[in-house]
Amino acid sequence: MRGAQLAKLVRRLVVEGVVDADAARDGRITVTDLSRSNPVGLVCLDGGPEIVVKGGTIARDGVDPVPAELAAYEWLGMSPDTARLAPAPLLAVAGATAVVSQWLPGAVSLHDALAAGANSGENLIAEVGRMLGVLHRARHGLRRLAIRRPWILDVPAGGMPVIALDNDPASRLIEALRQCAPLLATIASVDATWTPRTMIHGDIKFDNILVAGERMLFVDWELAGLGPPAWDLAGVVDGLLVPACIQGDCKMVDAAYVAQLAEPAVAAHRAAAGPEFSPSLPELAAATAARLAQTATQLAAMGHDCPDAAAGAPRVLAKAAELADRLVSQPMPAAACAL
């Protein structure tokens, strides 16, 4: 189905004049499917990458990605500081049914950049924190933004995420989550304290961060909206923890370990945004537990496409539960709450 969707999008790009019609007729246009939860294609002319097109179907998390992403790009474009955080979209195609952006030569995901060891991992993580600080301190046009809540926050009240409907591995993982009282309590605490403080990306994970030379960019903005900075920073900790969780060699996860992993990002975030936007350690640790639970559900849902990821999902959930158990059973004294 995605191949057919991408073909329709490319045909629309020809009609819009973005893709050369003669090149398309001559077979000089190829499309590489980069889809994960959304249909995404890399359009190449004569073998060289040209543009990325992201198209318009409801994603597995229930979000229609294109209108939400276009709204985020419109907000980002209101300030030069925030516009630099993302690739500039070239246009909205066919009544906001696709987002088209320029391909960034040499771009790799932060996950791949860290694995390659091409730069100091700590410096890369600090740069993510700085960029999030720029995003979170921006005050322009906030009234135009929708409030966003992660879908994992609905689970303690009995909600079943869209991603888990008709997906046995994901629904089984949600049922396992519901058997863990400390994790349910921790996710409920994140929900109870969720405030629309500022613009957040909403889906910070290392596959959504591109490294292109000296430049770093955030992509996949469809979950962006108003929320607390702690959720984006929890995504950084999640990105550092999940690979080790999947491999089964992650050390014990408690608030102290969250603080250790987050320190480069949090320090750079505080320098860019100011202390008023820095989360406390209990807030960040609770958000990290909830974020790990959400990631575990997403990994479980990938069973058909990525068996290794699905196999690692219970281990990620176990670390979320481990962290939540320590947060509930060993509350931190006030003196230890600052990051």
ROSEDO-499344 format. One line per 3 residues: number of its first residue (from 1); their letters; for each residue x, y, z of N, C-alpha, C. Coordinates in steps of 0.2 Angstrom, whole numbers, plus 5000, padded with zeros to 4 digits. Example, Ala and Ser with C-alpha at 12.3 -4.5 7.8 and 13.67 -1.06 7.14 Angstrom:
# ROSEDO-499344
1	as	5066:4972:5039:5062:4978:5039:5066:4984:5039; 5064:4989:5035:5068:4995:5036:5064:5000:5039
***
This chain:
# ROSEDO-499344
1	mrg	5004:4994:5000:5000:5000:5000:5004:5006:5000; 5010:5006:5004:5014:5012:5004:5017:5014:4997; 5019:5008:4994:5022:5010:4987:5017:5013:4983
4	aql	5011:5011:4983:5005:5015:4979:5004:5022:4981; 5005:5023:4988:5004:5030:4991:5010:5034:4988; 5016:5031:4989:5021:5035:4987:5021:5037:4979
7	akl	5019:5032:4975:5018:5033:4968:5013:5039:4967; 5008:5039:4970:5003:5045:4970:5006:5051:4971; 5010:5051:4977:5013:5057:4979:5018:5060:4974
10	vrr	5021:5056:4971:5026:5058:4966:5023:5060:4959; 5017:5057:4958:5013:5060:4952:5011:5067:4953; 5009:5068:4960:5006:5074:4962:5012:5079:4961
13	lvv	5018:5077:4963:5024:5082:4963:5025:5084:4955; 5024:5079:4951:5025:5081:4944:5020:5086:4942; 5013:5085:4944:5008:5090:4942:5010:5097:4945
16	egv	5013:5097:4951:5014:5103:4955:5021:5106:4952; 5024:5103:4947:5030:5105:4944:5036:5105:4949; 5036:5101:4954:5042:5100:4958:5047:5095:4955
19	vda	5044:5090:4952:5048:5084:4949:5047:5085:4941; 5052:5085:4938:5052:5086:4930:5048:5081:4927; 5043:5083:4923:5039:5078:4920:5043:5074:4915
22	daa	5047:5077:4911:5051:5073:4906:5055:5068:4909; 5058:5070:4915:5063:5065:4918:5058:5059:4921; 5052:5061:4923:5048:5055:4926:5046:5051:4920
25	rdg	5044:5053:4914:5042:5049:4908:5048:5045:4906; 5054:5048:4906:5060:5044:4904:5063:5039:4909; 5060:5038:4915:5062:5033:4920:5068:5036:4923
28	rit	5069:5042:4923:5075:5044:4927:5074:5046:4934; 5068:5045:4936:5066:5047:4943:5065:5040:4947; 5068:5039:4952:5067:5033:4957:5065:5036:4964
31	vtd	5061:5031:4967:5059:5033:4974:5061:5027:4978; 5065:5029:4984:5066:5024:4989:5062:5025:4995; 5059:5019:4997:5054:5020:5002:5058:5020:5009
34	lsr	5057:5025:5012:5060:5026:5019:5055:5026:5025; 5049:5023:5023:5044:5023:5028:5045:5020:5034; 5043:5023:5040:5042:5019:5046:5035:5019:5048
37	snp	5033:5024:5052:5026:5024:5054:5022:5028:5049; 5025:5032:5045:5022:5036:5040:5025:5034:5033; 5021:5035:5027:5024:5035:5021:5029:5040:5019
40	vgl	5035:5038:5018:5041:5043:5017:5045:5040:5011; 5046:5045:5006:5050:5042:5000:5056:5047:4999; 5062:5045:4997:5067:5049:4994:5067:5049:4987
43	vcl	5066:5054:4984:5065:5055:4977:5072:5057:4974; 5074:5053:4969:5081:5054:4966:5080:5055:4958; 5084:5059:4956:5084:5061:4949:5091:5059:4946
46	dgg	5091:5054:4941:5098:5052:4938:5102:5049:4944; 5099:5045:4949:5103:5042:4954:5105:5046:4960; 5104:5053:4959:5106:5057:4965:5100:5060:4969
49	pei	5101:5060:4975:5095:5062:4980:5093:5069:4978; 5087:5070:4978:5084:5077:4977:5080:5079:4983; 5074:5076:4984:5070:5078:4989:5067:5073:4993
52	vvk	5064:5074:4999:5061:5069:5003:5053:5071:5003; 5049:5067:5002:5042:5068:5002:5039:5063:5007; 5035:5067:5012:5031:5063:5017:5024:5064:5016
55	ggt	5020:5058:5016:5013:5059:5014:5008:5057:5019; 5002:5058:5016:4996:5059:5020:4992:5053:5021; 4994:5049:5026:4989:5044:5029:4989:5044:5036
58	iar	4984:5042:5039:4985:5042:5047:4990:5037:5049; 4994:5039:5053:5000:5035:5056:4997:5030:5061; 5002:5025:5063:5000:5020:5067:4998:5023:5074
61	dgv	5000:5029:5076:4998:5032:5082:4992:5036:5082; 4988:5036:5076:4982:5039:5076:4982:5046:5074; 4988:5049:5072:4989:5056:5070:4989:5056:5063
64	dpv	4986:5061:5060:4986:5063:5053:4993:5067:5052; 4998:5065:5050:5005:5068:5050:5005:5075:5047; 5002:5075:5041:5004:5081:5037:5001:5088:5039
67	pae	4995:5088:5041:4992:5095:5044:4996:5097:5050; 4997:5092:5055:5001:5093:5061:5008:5096:5059; 5011:5092:5055:5018:5094:5053:5019:5101:5050
70	laa	5014:5102:5045:5014:5109:5042:5013:5114:5047; 5008:5113:5052:5007:5118:5057:5013:5120:5061; 5017:5114:5062:5023:5115:5066:5028:5119:5062
73	yew	5029:5117:5056:5034:5121:5051:5032:5128:5051; 5025:5130:5050:5023:5137:5050:5025:5140:5056; 5024:5137:5062:5027:5140:5068:5034:5141:5068
76	lgm	5038:5136:5066:5045:5136:5066:5047:5142:5062; 5044:5143:5056:5046:5148:5052:5045:5156:5054; 5042:5156:5060:5040:5163:5062:5046:5166:5065
79	spd	5052:5163:5067:5058:5165:5070:5064:5162:5066; 5069:5166:5065:5075:5163:5062:5078:5158:5067; 5078:5159:5073:5081:5154:5078:5077:5147:5078
82	tar	5071:5147:5077:5067:5141:5077:5067:5138:5070; 5067:5142:5065:5068:5139:5058:5074:5135:5057; 5079:5137:5060:5085:5133:5059:5085:5126:5062
85	lap	5080:5124:5066:5080:5118:5070:5078:5112:5065; 5075:5114:5059:5072:5109:5055:5073:5110:5048; 5073:5105:5043:5074:5106:5036:5068:5111:5034
88	apl	5069:5116:5030:5064:5120:5027:5060:5116:5022; 5053:5116:5023:5049:5112:5019:5048:5116:5012; 5048:5113:5006:5048:5116:5000:5041:5119:4998
91	lav	5036:5114:5000:5029:5116:4999:5024:5111:5002; 5018:5113:5002:5013:5108:5004:5009:5106:4998; 5009:5100:4997:5006:5098:4990:4999:5095:4991
94	aga	4995:5097:4986:4988:5094:4985:4984:5095:4991; 4983:5101:4993:4979:5103:4999:4981:5100:5005; 4988:5101:5006:4991:5099:5013:4990:5091:5013
97	tav	4992:5087:5008:4992:5080:5008:4999:5077:5009; 5004:5082:5008:5011:5080:5009:5016:5085:5011; 5021:5084:5014:5027:5088:5015:5033:5086:5011
100	vsq	5035:5091:5008:5041:5090:5003:5047:5094:5006; 5053:5091:5007:5059:5095:5009:5065:5093:5005; 5070:5097:5006:5076:5096:5002:5080:5091:5005
103	wlp	5083:5086:5002:5087:5081:5004:5094:5084:5007; 5096:5082:5013:5102:5085:5015:5108:5080:5014; 5113:5082:5009:5118:5078:5008:5122:5075:5014
106	gav	5123:5069:5014:5127:5066:5019:5124:5066:5026; 5118:5067:5026:5114:5067:5033:5113:5060:5035; 5114:5059:5042:5113:5052:5045:5109:5053:5051
109	slh	5106:5048:5054:5103:5049:5060:5108:5050:5066; 5105:5053:5071:5110:5053:5077:5111:5046:5080; 5107:5042:5079:5108:5035:5081:5114:5032:5077
112	dal	5114:5033:5071:5120:5031:5067:5126:5035:5068; 5126:5041:5069:5132:5045:5071:5135:5043:5077; 5131:5042:5082:5134:5039:5088:5137:5032:5088
115	aag	5134:5028:5084:5136:5021:5083:5143:5022:5079; 5144:5027:5074:5150:5027:5070:5155:5030:5074; 5154:5034:5080:5159:5037:5084:5163:5042:5080
118	ans	5160:5046:5075:5163:5051:5071:5164:5057:5075; 5161:5058:5080:5162:5064:5084:5161:5062:5092; 5162:5067:5096:5161:5065:5103:5154:5064:5105
121	gen	5152:5059:5107:5145:5057:5109:5142:5062:5114; 5146:5064:5118:5144:5069:5123:5143:5076:5120; 5147:5078:5115:5146:5084:5112:5139:5084:5108
124	lia	5138:5078:5104:5132:5078:5100:5126:5078:5105; 5126:5075:5111:5120:5075:5115:5119:5082:5118; 5125:5085:5119:5124:5092:5122:5121:5097:5116
127	evg	5123:5096:5110:5120:5100:5105:5112:5099:5104; 5110:5092:5105:5103:5091:5106:5100:5095:5111; 5103:5095:5117:5100:5099:5123:5100:5107:5121
130	rml	5105:5109:5118:5105:5116:5116:5099:5118:5111; 5098:5114:5106:5093:5115:5101:5086:5114:5105; 5085:5110:5109:5079:5109:5113:5078:5116:5117
133	gvl	5083:5118:5120:5083:5125:5124:5081:5130:5119; 5083:5131:5113:5081:5136:5109:5074:5135:5107; 5071:5129:5106:5064:5128:5105:5060:5130:5111
136	hra	5062:5127:5117:5058:5128:5122:5057:5136:5125; 5062:5139:5123:5062:5146:5126:5058:5151:5121; 5057:5149:5115:5053:5153:5110:5046:5154:5112
139	rhg	5044:5161:5112:5038:5163:5115:5033:5165:5109; 5035:5165:5103:5031:5168:5098:5025:5163:5096; 5020:5166:5095:5014:5162:5092:5012:5156:5096
142	lrr	5013:5156:5103:5011:5150:5106:5004:5148:5106; 5000:5154:5106:4992:5153:5106:4990:5149:5100; 4994:5149:5095:4992:5146:5089:4993:5138:5089
145	lai	4996:5136:5094:4998:5129:5094:4993:5125:5098; 4992:5118:5096:4988:5114:5100:4992:5111:5106; 4988:5109:5111:4991:5105:5116:4992:5098:5114
148	rrp	4998:5095:5115:4999:5088:5114:5000:5084:5120; 4997:5078:5120:4998:5074:5126:5001:5067:5123; 5006:5064:5125:5008:5057:5122:5002:5052:5124
151	wil	5001:5048:5119:4996:5043:5120:4997:5038:5126; 5003:5037:5128:5005:5033:5133:5001:5035:5140; 5000:5042:5140:4997:5044:5146:4990:5042:5147
154	dvp	4987:5039:5142:4980:5037:5143:4979:5030:5145; 4985:5026:5146:4985:5019:5148:4982:5018:5155; 4985:5022:5160:4983:5021:5167:4975:5021:5168
157	agg	4972:5025:5164:4964:5026:5164:4961:5021:5160; 4964:5016:5157:4961:5011:5153:4961:5011:5146; 4965:5017:5143:4965:5018:5136:4969:5013:5133
160	mpv	4967:5011:5127:4972:5006:5123:4974:5010:5117; 4981:5011:5116:4983:5016:5111:4981:5013:5104; 4980:5017:5099:4979:5016:5092:4984:5011:5090
163	ial	4990:5012:5091:4996:5008:5089:4995:5001:5091; 4991:4999:5096:4991:4993:5099:4984:4989:5097; 4980:4993:5093:4974:4990:5091:4975:4985:5085
166	dnd	4973:4979:5085:4974:4974:5080:4981:4972:5079; 4985:4973:5085:4992:4971:5085:4993:4968:5091; 4994:4961:5090:4994:4957:5096:5000:4958:5101
169	pas	5006:4959:5098:5012:4960:5102:5011:4966:5106; 5009:4972:5103:5008:4978:5106:5003:4978:5111; 4997:4975:5110:4992:4974:5115:4994:4970:5121
172	rli	4998:4965:5120:5001:4961:5125:5005:4965:5130; 5009:4969:5126:5014:4973:5130:5010:4978:5135; 5005:4981:5132:5001:4986:5136:4998:4982:5142
175	eal	4995:4976:5141:4993:4972:5146:4998:4970:5151; 5004:4969:5149:5009:4968:5154:5011:4975:5158; 5011:4980:5155:5012:4987:5158:5006:4988:5163
178	rqc	5000:4986:5162:4995:4987:5167:4995:4982:5173; 5000:4977:5173:5001:4973:5179:5006:4976:5183; 5009:4982:5181:5015:4985:5185:5012:4991:5188
181	apl	5010:4991:5194:5007:4997:5198:5012:5003:5198; 5018:5002:5200:5022:5008:5200:5023:5011:5194; 5023:5008:5188:5024:5011:5182:5017:5015:5180
184	lat	5012:5011:5181:5005:5015:5180:5005:5021:5184; 5007:5021:5191:5007:5027:5195:5012:5032:5192; 5017:5030:5190:5022:5035:5187:5019:5039:5181
187	ias	5017:5035:5176:5014:5038:5170:5008:5042:5172; 5004:5040:5177:4998:5044:5179:5001:5051:5182; 5007:5051:5186:5009:5057:5189:5012:5061:5183
190	vda	5014:5059:5178:5016:5063:5172:5010:5066:5169; 5005:5062:5168:4998:5065:5166:4996:5071:5170; 4996:5069:5177:4993:5074:5181:4997:5081:5181
193	twt	5003:5081:5180:5007:5087:5180:5009:5089:5173; 5006:5087:5168:5007:5089:5161:5004:5096:5160; 5008:5100:5158:5006:5107:5157:5009:5110:5150
196	prt	5005:5114:5147:5006:5116:5140:5011:5122:5141; 5017:5121:5143:5021:5127:5145:5024:5130:5139; 5026:5126:5134:5030:5129:5128:5029:5124:5122
199	mih	5032:5126:5117:5032:5122:5111:5037:5116:5112; 5035:5110:5111:5039:5104:5112:5039:5100:5105; 5044:5097:5103:5044:5092:5097:5040:5087:5098
202	gdi	5040:5084:5104:5035:5078:5106:5037:5071:5104; 5042:5071:5100:5044:5064:5097:5052:5064:5097; 5055:5066:5102:5063:5066:5101:5065:5059:5102
205	kfd	5068:5056:5097:5071:5050:5097:5077:5051:5091; 5082:5047:5092:5088:5048:5088:5087:5047:5081; 5082:5043:5079:5080:5042:5071:5077:5049:5069
208	nil	5075:5053:5073:5071:5059:5071:5076:5065:5072; 5083:5064:5073:5088:5069:5073:5093:5068:5068; 5094:5072:5063:5099:5071:5058:5105:5075:5059
211	vag	5111:5072:5058:5117:5075:5058:5120:5076:5051; 5121:5082:5049:5124:5083:5042:5130:5088:5043; 5136:5085:5043:5142:5089:5044:5141:5092:5051
214	erm	5142:5098:5051:5142:5102:5057:5135:5104:5060; 5130:5102:5056:5123:5104:5057:5119:5098:5060; 5115:5100:5064:5110:5095:5067:5103:5098:5066
217	lfv	5098:5093:5064:5091:5095:5063:5086:5090:5066; 5081:5093:5068:5075:5089:5070:5070:5088:5064; 5068:5082:5063:5063:5080:5058:5057:5077:5062
220	dwe	5052:5075:5058:5046:5072:5060:5043:5076:5066; 5039:5081:5064:5036:5086:5069:5029:5085:5070; 5026:5079:5068:5019:5079:5068:5016:5078:5075
223	lag	5020:5077:5080:5018:5077:5087:5020:5083:5091; 5022:5088:5087:5024:5094:5090:5018:5098:5093; 5019:5102:5098:5013:5106:5101:5015:5108:5108
226	lgp	5010:5111:5112:5012:5113:5118:5012:5108:5123; 5018:5108:5127:5019:5103:5133:5025:5105:5137; 5027:5101:5141:5032:5102:5146:5039:5100:5143
229	paw	5044:5104:5144:5051:5103:5141:5053:5096:5144; 5051:5093:5149:5054:5087:5152:5053:5081:5147; 5047:5082:5143:5046:5076:5139:5051:5076:5133
232	dla	5053:5081:5130:5058:5081:5125:5065:5079:5128; 5066:5081:5134:5073:5079:5137:5073:5072:5139; 5067:5069:5141:5066:5062:5142:5067:5058:5136
235	gvv	5066:5061:5130:5067:5057:5124:5075:5056:5122; 5079:5061:5125:5086:5060:5124:5088:5054:5129; 5086:5054:5135:5088:5049:5139:5085:5042:5136
238	dgl	5079:5042:5134:5077:5036:5130:5081:5034:5125; 5083:5038:5121:5088:5037:5115:5094:5034:5117; 5097:5036:5123:5103:5033:5126:5102:5026:5129
241	lvp	5096:5025:5132:5095:5019:5135:5093:5013:5131; 5089:5014:5126:5085:5009:5122:5090:5004:5119; 5095:5007:5115:5100:5002:5112:5102:4996:5117
244	aci	5104:4999:5123:5107:4994:5128:5102:4990:5131; 5095:4992:5131:5090:4988:5133:5088:4983:5128; 5088:4984:5122:5087:4979:5117:5092:4974:5117
247	qgd	5099:4976:5118:5104:4971:5118:5104:4967:5125; 5101:4969:5130:5100:4966:5136:5106:4967:5140; 5110:4972:5139:5116:4974:5144:5115:4981:5147
250	ckm	5109:4983:5148:5108:4990:5151:5109:4989:5159; 5113:4993:5162:5113:4993:5169:5107:4995:5173; 5107:4995:5179:5101:4997:5183:5099:5004:5182
253	vda	5093:5005:5181:5091:5012:5179:5087:5015:5185; 5090:5020:5188:5087:5024:5193:5087:5031:5192; 5085:5035:5196:5085:5043:5195:5092:5045:5194
256	ayv	5097:5042:5198:5104:5044:5197:5107:5043:5191; 5105:5037:5188:5108:5035:5181:5104:5040:5176; 5098:5041:5177:5095:5046:5172:5098:5053:5172
259	aql	5100:5055:5178:5103:5062:5179:5110:5061:5175; 5114:5056:5176:5120:5055:5173:5120:5055:5165; 5115:5052:5163:5114:5051:5155:5112:5058:5153
262	aep	5108:5062:5156:5105:5068:5154:5109:5074:5155; 5114:5073:5159:5118:5079:5161:5121:5084:5155; 5124:5081:5150:5126:5085:5144:5120:5089:5141
265	ava	5115:5085:5140:5109:5089:5137:5106:5094:5141; 5105:5092:5148:5102:5097:5152:5106:5103:5153; 5113:5102:5154:5117:5108:5155:5116:5113:5149
268	ahr	5117:5110:5143:5116:5114:5137:5109:5117:5136; 5104:5113:5138:5097:5116:5138:5096:5122:5143; 5099:5121:5149:5098:5127:5154:5102:5133:5151
271	aaa	5108:5132:5148:5112:5138:5146:5108:5141:5140; 5104:5137:5136:5101:5140:5130:5094:5143:5132; 5090:5140:5137:5083:5142:5138:5083:5145:5145
274	gpe	5087:5144:5149:5087:5147:5156:5084:5142:5161; 5086:5143:5167:5084:5138:5172:5076:5137:5173; 5072:5142:5171:5065:5141:5172:5062:5136:5168
277	fsp	5066:5134:5163:5063:5128:5158:5067:5122:5160; 5071:5121:5165:5074:5115:5166:5070:5111:5171; 5069:5105:5169:5064:5101:5174:5068:5098:5180
280	slp	5065:5097:5185:5068:5094:5191:5070:5087:5189; 5074:5084:5193:5076:5077:5192:5070:5072:5193; 5065:5073:5198:5060:5069:5198:5055:5069:5192
283	ela	5054:5075:5190:5050:5076:5184:5053:5073:5178; 5060:5074:5177:5063:5071:5171:5063:5063:5172; 5064:5060:5177:5065:5053:5178:5058:5050:5177
286	aat	5052:5053:5180:5046:5051:5178:5044:5051:5171; 5046:5056:5168:5045:5057:5160:5049:5052:5157; 5055:5050:5159:5059:5045:5156:5055:5038:5156
289	aar	5053:5036:5162:5049:5030:5163:5043:5030:5158; 5039:5035:5158:5034:5035:5153:5036:5034:5146; 5041:5038:5144:5044:5038:5137:5046:5031:5136
292	laq	5050:5027:5140:5052:5021:5139:5046:5016:5138; 5041:5017:5142:5035:5013:5141:5032:5014:5134; 5032:5020:5132:5029:5021:5125:5033:5018:5120
295	tat	5040:5019:5120:5045:5016:5116:5044:5009:5115; 5043:5005:5121:5042:4998:5121:5036:4996:5117; 5031:5000:5118:5025:4998:5114:5026:4999:5107
298	qla	5029:5004:5105:5031:5005:5098:5035:5000:5095; 5040:4998:5099:5044:4992:5097:5040:4986:5096; 5036:4984:5101:5032:4978:5100:5028:4978:5094
301	amg	5025:4984:5092:5021:4985:5086:5025:4984:5080; 5031:4984:5080:5035:4983:5074:5037:4976:5073; 5034:4971:5076:5035:4964:5076:5036:4961:5069
304	hdc	5031:4963:5064:5031:4961:5057:5037:4963:5053; 5039:4970:5054:5044:4973:5050:5051:4972:5053; 5052:4971:5060:5058:4971:5063:5058:4967:5069
307	pda	5059:4960:5068:5058:4956:5074:5063:4957:5080; 5069:4959:5078:5074:4961:5084:5071:4966:5088; 5068:4972:5085:5066:4977:5089:5060:4974:5094
310	aag	5056:4970:5091:5050:4968:5095:5052:4963:5100; 5058:4959:5099:5060:4955:5104:5063:4959:5110; 5066:4965:5109:5068:4969:5114:5063:4973:5118
313	apr	5057:4973:5115:5052:4978:5118:5051:4976:5126; 5050:4969:5128:5049:4968:5135:5055:4970:5139; 5061:4970:5136:5067:4972:5140:5066:4980:5141
316	vla	5064:4984:5136:5063:4991:5137:5058:4992:5142; 5052:4988:5142:5047:4989:5147:5050:4987:5154; 5054:4982:5155:5056:4980:5161:5060:4986:5164
319	kaa	5064:4990:5160:5068:4995:5163:5064:5001:5165; 5058:5002:5161:5053:5007:5163:5050:5006:5170; 5049:4999:5171:5046:4997:5177:5051:4998:5183
322	ela	5057:4996:5181:5063:4996:5186:5064:5003:5188; 5064:5008:5184:5064:5015:5186:5058:5018:5190; 5052:5016:5187:5046:5018:5191:5046:5015:5198
325	drl	5048:5009:5199:5048:5006:5205:5053:5010:5210; 5058:5012:5208:5063:5016:5212:5060:5023:5214; 5057:5026:5209:5054:5032:5210:5048:5032:5215
328	vsq	5044:5027:5215:5039:5026:5219:5041:5024:5226; 5046:5019:5227:5048:5016:5233:5053:5020:5237; 5057:5024:5233:5062:5028:5236:5062:5036:5234
331	pmp	5057:5039:5236:5056:5046:5234:5062:5050:5236; 5064:5055:5232:5070:5059:5233:5069:5065:5237; 5073:5066:5242:5073:5072:5246:5073:5078:5242
334	aaa	5071:5084:5245:5071:5090:5241:5078:5092:5239; 5083:5091:5243:5089:5093:5241:5092:5089:5235; 5089:5083:5234:5092:5079:5228:5088:5080:5222
337	cal	5083:5085:5222:5079:5085:5216:5081:5090:5210; 5086:5094:5211:5089:5098:5206:5094:5094:5202; 5093:5096:5195:5098:5093:5190:5104:5097:5189
***
